[in-house]
Amino acid sequence: MFDNLSDKLDKALHVLKGHGSITEVNVAETLKEVRRALLDADVNFKIAKEFTTKVKEKALGQNVLTALQPGQLMVKLVKDELTELMGGDAAGINLQGTPSIILMSGLQGSGKTTFSGKLANFLKTKKSKKPLLVACDVYRPAAINQLHVVGDQIGVEVYSEPENKNPVSIAQNAIAHAKSNGHNVVIIDTAGRLAVDEAMMAEIENVHKAIQPQETLFVVDSMTGQDAVNTAKAFNDRLNFDGVVLTKLDGDTRGGAAISIKSVVNKPIKFIGTGEKMDAIDVFYPSRMAERILG
Ligand code: GDP
């Protein structure tokens, strides 16, 4: 995960660590390399620039030049800032409702259906919940089947109405079904498109309004870099979602989405997907991710 970024940051900070005496020029050069590493990881220019400006201010404020271990101090400042940029503390998921309703949104192929299954499995096995999965994609019968396959795999009931073409009524019926059958979490998988389009947005907005979920999660493929951030912005403008799920972090992803999405939409990353299997889900901890990136 983020190997390239880790290597580059390591090299950038290594220079500073090796110096007996540190000068302002060394610090400036290091920060320039850090910025380059972030840009290479597909972090947008403005965020990368702000990042290094903040680290520089802190470095000067903490007298990095006269510190006993200036290299170590710089690594810490970069790590702290990276943690902050990715959201600071871990954000929890709201499971207050009876049942708690979780609405999944995102483009087709982002990993929405897979993640719906992973989340149901996580809540069932780790939080002793009784989830209900709901197939609300009224366009692709294959998507409904896919959710049934996932549900069978993890032993979670799947609610679908293949003949019903109205996602709002499917979602409402599913919630009624959950209430009368003792399900305390309802996870609604919605239809995605290959790109942001008005019909999709209007549809999910309607479902969102009608069912008032406790949690609306936006699922995005981390491999798509800056596009992931732009798509997040488009969905957030319409849904004001509660959190982000970054999928496919097991792939050769550069890291830009993980690093910049929080500061663009001001919503936390709540979970990550790290594989195709049902247990490849992790709660997102910004500090652990920063630790991992900086080694
Ligand atoms: P949806 O169209 O948004 O519902 O996306 P799917 O859940 O069908 O996922 C699209 C593809 O991505 C499938 O082949 C999944 O197996 C794969 N996928 C989903 N999440 C992950 C992940 O975290 N890692 C990897 N490597 N593949 C994933």
Residues whose N, C-alpha, C, O or C-beta is under 5 A from the ligand:
A	BS01	GDP	L107 Q108 G109 S110 G111 K112 T113 T114 F115 T247 K248 L249 D250 G273 T274 G275 E276
